[in-house]
């Protein structure tokens, strides 16, 4: 009976999401509409789309587990998430203006237009695909813990992973059909469940823990220390993972494309302002709960299960609701990833190399479907393996190597296509090599992670090449016109306000 309640809760959530999708169904008339949702969404949808893409289901598992085992160091995702909303506010105008006027559909599409380079576009798309695909597989596998917990001992761990992969794969049929519009509409429902209900559960569990002998003061002194001088990780380790999270976040294709789906610059900026307090409250509640729950029996042995272990104090109903939160967050993140990667492969790899500018939405549906099938096949084939997490860690350090090309390209006129390709390739390869030798951090460099070290080298390469081999006058004029678009839009907006 307990298993029926647990799995029944997930079934109700999925049915609710599918009903909302079917009631709001609208066919995409073009590839651009399929990839961006018609650039039609207001601030409420944009806020929830960002949150449901930014915070994956593993926020309740690995991130909460990190706080349960590592103490307040687990808070690091809160400041880097808040920094990401600041970047979202700053990116709003150039990305929205260029995106709408040039009909840009993806992150790689924007970089290709900024540098007027097919090489830049394809390189950025391939790096995004390589870095993101392991997270698609892990996202599918992460539901294994959910379905194992909601079975209350009736299903083995491996079988639970298979169930999770199958459920997510079936759910992605609607992602394939509806594209970005379907993803963003479902994000509203899934986001309310994941971070609204999730916050209430986290606060409720925290109150119960504090009042039943599991207060923060009982967690021990080590729970309130962070890596510093003399620590194994190094004094710069916390700085590194925070910076990597903030900068790398906007390098993920699925996060970046949310900027194209919003109606206007003010919509994106409003969404950034609205997302910040939600991230702060949810992240703080979840992390404090995990730290307090670290003294519960069984948490030390299995910290990644702390969300379900703590929820167990409320019985079957609370565990079910906790599981539904994880499923909602996972569906949003995996769906966004699949849709963005499919659109990027079609628009920025297949298009430039084979067909030119892609206009048929059917091509996007096919590529999303192919990546979904590949992701599900890989998730099932590696259901009992733990090695994929190594690739995922490397990929996170690798995706941040797009940051110099992306941010310099948007905010600095002198960056060139040669510099972009050289820096992206150099940074990605170096990050992968360093990650192999130093999985956690580089001790000789004070605990800097491989991604930060490679990003520094990457940035130096970008600046040197841009200055040593400057753009030709015609190219410099083209870039100036792009930046003038943004300047004129800002001036017009000020005039409207005035």
N, C-alpha and C positions, 0 to 999 in steps of 0.2 A: 504493500500500500504506500509506503514512504517513497518508493521509486516512482510510482504512478504520479504522486504529487509533484516530485522533483521534475520529472520529464514533462509532465503536464504543464508546468509553469513555462518551460521553454517553448512548448507547442503553442500556448496562448500568445506569447510574445511574437512568434514568427507569423502566426495568423493575423494578428493585429497589424503588423508592418505590411504584410502582403495586401490586406484589405485597403489600407491607406494608399498604397502604391496603385492598385487597380482603379480606385476611385479617382485618382489624379492623373490617370494615364494620358499621355500625349505623345504622338509619334514625332520623331525628329525628322525634319525636312532636309537637313544638311548635316554634314560631318561636324561643322562648327557648333551647331546646336546640340548634337549628340555629345560632343566633348566638353562643352561649357555650360550646358543647361540653358542655352539661350541668353546668357548674361542677364538673367531676369530676377534674381532672388534678392529679397530685402535683408535688412540687418539681422532679424531674428533667425531666419534660415541660415544666413552666412555665419552667425555666431555658433549655432549648433553644428553646422557642417565642419567648421574649423575644429571644434572641441571633439566631435566624434571621429575625426580623422587624426587629430593630434594625440589623443589619449587612447591607446590600444587596449584590448582586453587584458593584456599582460600587466597593465598598471595595477590591477587587483592581485596579480600573482607575483611576478618577478620583482616589480618595484616595491610592493608591500612586503615581500619577502626580504628584500634588501634592507628595508627599514627595521624589520623584525630581527635581523641578524647583525646589522651594522649600526643600528641606532639612528641618531639624527642626521648622519651623513645621507640617509635616504631622502632627506628633504631637498636634495640637490635638484630634483626635477621640478620643484615649485619655482625657484628663482629663474631657472632657465626657461620655463614655460612663460613666466611673466616677461622676461626679456624678449621672447618670441613675439608676444603681443605688441611690444614696442616696435620691433622690426616690421610687423604686419602694418602698423600705422604708417611707418615711413615708406614702405613699399607700395602702399595703396595707390598713390597718384601715378607714378611712372608706369607701373604694371597695368593699371586699369586703362590709362590713356592709350598706351601703345597697344594693349590687347584689343580694345574696341575699335580703334582706328585702322589697325593693320590686320584685323581678324586673326589674332593669335589664339592658339588653342591649347598649347602645352608649355611647360617650362622650357624645353629644348627649342620649341618654336620661337619663343621670345629671344633666346640667346642667338638662334640663327638669324633672326631679323636684326638684332642689335649689332652683330658683327658682320652681317651680310655674308655669311659663310655656311655652306653646306657641311663642311668639315666640323665646325663648332657644333652645329645642330645634331649631327649624327653622333659625335663623340659624347656630348652631354646625354643624349638619349640612351646610348649603350651603357654608360656608367650608371645612369639611373636605373636601368633594367637589371644590371648585374647586382647592384647594391640592394635593390628592393625585393627581388624575387625570393631570397631566403626568408624575408620577413613575411611574405605571403604564406610560405610553407609553414613557418613557425606559428603564424596566426591561426591557421587551420588546425595545427596540432595542439595549440594551447587550450582548445576546448576539451581536450582529453581529461584534464583535471576537473573541469566542470561536470562532465557527464559521469566521471568516476565518483565525484562527491555526491551528485544528485541521485546516483543509484543506491547510495547508502550501503555499499559493500556487495551489491549484487552483480556488478560488472567489473571485469579485470581492467587494469590500466591500459593495456594494448587495445582491447576491444572498445574502450571508451574513446581512445584516439580515433579509431576507425569511425565510430558513430559521429564524433565531432566533425571529421573531414567530410563525411557524406552529407550531414546536415548543412554545412556551410556551402558545399558545392551545389546542392540543390537550390539554396537561397540565391546563389549568384546567377541563376537563370534570369531573374528580374534585373540584375545589374547589366547583363548582356543586352536585354531587351530595351531598357529605358535609358541607359547611359548615365551621364552626370546628373540629369534631372531626377532620375529615380534614386540615385545615391543620396542626393541632398534632401529630398523629401523624406526618405526613410531615416536620415540622420536626425531629423527633428524628433521622431518618435523614439528612436534608439537612444539619442542623447539625453532626453528627459528621463528615461528609465535608468540609463547607466550612471549619470552624474547627479540627477535629482534624487532618485530613489537611493542611489549609492551613497550620497552624502548623508541622507537621513539614517541609513543603516550604520554607516561609520560612526556618526555622532552617538547614536543609540548604544552601539557596542562599547564605545569609549566611556560613556557614562556608566554602563554596567561594570566594566572592568575596574574603573576607578573606585566604585562603591563596593567592590567585592574582593578587595585585597590585591588588585593588579594595577595600582597607580603607577604613574611615571617614575615616582621615587623608588619603586621596587624593581625597576629595570636594571639597576646597577650603574656604576660610574662609567663603564665603557660605552654605554648607550649614548652618552652625552659628550663624547670626544670625537673630533674630526681628524683626518690625516694631517700631520704637521711635521716639523723638523724631527728627524730621527725615526719617523714611522716607515713601515715597509713600503707603503705606496708612494710616499714622498710628499713634501709640503705643497707642491703645485698640482697634485692629483685632483683635488676637489675643484680647483679653478679650471682644470682641463676638461673634466666631464661636464661642467656647467657651460663653458664656452662652446664646446662641441655640440651640446644639445641645442643651445640657442641658435647658433649659426647653421648647424647641420639640419635643423628642423625645416628651414625654408628651402633646403636643397632637395628634399624628398619630392618627387613628382606629384604625389597625391596631395601633399599639403599645399604646394605652390598653385596647383590648378584651382584651388578654392578662390583665389583672387580673381580669376577670370569669370567665375560663375556669379559674382556679385553685380548688382545693378549699376553701381556708381562708386566714385572715390569715397564719398561721404558714407556710403553703406559699409564699405570695408573698414573705414576708420571707426565707425560706430560699433561694428562687430568686434573690433580689437578692444575697445573700451568695455564692452559688455562681457567679453570672454575673460578679462583679467580677474575680476572678483570671483567669478565662478571657479576658475583655476585655483585661486588662492584658498577659497573656502574648502573646496573638494580635496585638494592636495594636502592641506594642513590636517583636515579631519582624518583622511585615510592614513597618513603617515603617523600621526599621534596614536591612532588606534593600533597600528601595527607595532609601534614601540611598546605600548602598554601591554599588548597581547603577547609580547615576547616571553613573558613569565608563565604563560599557560602551558600545561603539560602537552608535549608533543611538538610544540612550535620550534624548539631548538633543533630537533631532528629533521623537521620538514618545514623550514621557514616559508617556502613558496606557497604552502597551503594555509598560511596564517589567516587569510580572509575567511576561509571555510571553517577552520578550527575555531576561530572566534565566533562566527555565526552559529556554530553548533550549540552555544549556550542558550540560544533562543528556540531551539527545536527545529523540526522539519520545515515549518513555514519560513522561518528566517533564512535557513540554508538555501531553500528554493529561491527566495527573493535575491539572495546574494549571488546565486548562480545565474539568475536571469540578468542581473547587472553586467556580469562578465560576458555573457552571450551578446547582449546589446552592444557593448563596447567593441567586441571582436567583430561582429557583423559590420559595423560602421567602418572600422579600420581596414579590414580585409576587402570589403566591397570597394572602398575608395581607392585602395592600392591597385586592385585588378582593373578598375575602370580607367585609372590614370595611366597605368602601364600599357594597357591595350591601345588606348588613344595615342600614346606616345610612340609605340611601335609602328602603328599605322601611319601617323602623321609625320614622324621624324626619322624613321628608318625606311619603311616600305616606300613612302612618298618620294623623298629625295633620291633614293637609289633606283626606283623602278617606275613610278607612275607620275611624278610631279606632284602638284598640289592635290591632296585628297579632298574630294567633295561628297563622296557617297557614304552615308552613315553605315551602310551595310559592311563596309570594310572594317570600321571600328567594332561592330558587333562580332565579326569573325575573329579579330585579333583578341578581343576580350575573352571570347569563348575559348580560344586556343590556350591562352595563358591560364585560364581557370582550370582547364583539364590538365595541363602540365603541372600546375600547383597542387591539385588534388592527387595526381599520380605520385609526385615526389613526396607529398605528405604521407601517403599510405605506404610507400616503399621504405620510408625512414621512420615509421611509427615507433619503433623500439630503439631508435638511435638517439644519442645525445650529442653527436658530433656537429649537427647542423648549427648549433648555437655558436660554434667557433666561426663559421662563415658569416653568421649574422653580426657578430662583434666586429669582424674585419670590415663588413659592408658599412657599418655605421661610421667607422673611421675613414672609410673610403668616400662615402657620399659627401662628407664635409669638404672634400677637395673641389667640389663645384663652387664653393663659397667665393673665392677670389674672382673667378670669372663672372659669377652672378652679380655680386654686390659692386665690384668695380665697374662692371659693365653698365649697371643701372645708375650709379652715382658719379662715375668718372668718365669724361669724354675721351681720354687719350688711350684707353685700352684698345688693343688690336686683336684681330682674329688669330694671328700667329701666336701672340702671347696667350690667348685663351686656350688654344689646343695644347701648346707646350706645357702650360701650368697644370691643366687638368690631367694630362697623361702622367706627368712627373709626379704630381701629388698622389694620384691613385695608386700607382705602382709602388712608390716609396711607403705609403701607408700600409699597404698589404705586406711588404717585406718586413717593416718594423713590427707590425702586429704579430708576425710569425716568431720573431725573436723576443719581443717584449709584449706578451698578451695583456698585461695589466697597465704598466707604465714603464718609462725609461728611467731607471734609477740615477744614471749619470747626469740626467737633465732635471733633477729635482722632482721627478714624478710626472712630467709631461707625458701625455698619452701619444701613441703613434700618430693618431689623426692630427693632433695639434702640431707636432713636430713637422709632419709632412705638409700641413697647411702653411706653416711659416715659410718653408722652402718653396712651396707652390706660389705664395704671394711674391716672394723675392723674384722668382722666375718671371712671373707675370709683369711686374713693374719694370724689370730690366729689359725684357724683350720689347715691351711697349715703348720705352724711352729710346732704346738703341735702334729699333727699326720702326720709326713712327709711321702712322697711316699716311697714304698719299693725299694730296689736297682734295681730290674728288671725294674720297672716303671720309675725310675729316669734315667736309661740308655736309655729307649725308648724315653723319652722327650728330652734328650740330643741329640739323633740322629735327632730329628725333628729340633732342633735349629741349629745343624750342617749343615743341608740342606741349611738353610738360610745363614749361615756364608760362606759356600762354594760357594753359588751362588753369594754372594757379592764379594768374592775374585776373582771369575772367571770374573765377570763384570769389575772389576778394571783392570784385566790383559788384557782384550779385549781393554779397553780404552788406556791402556799404550802401 
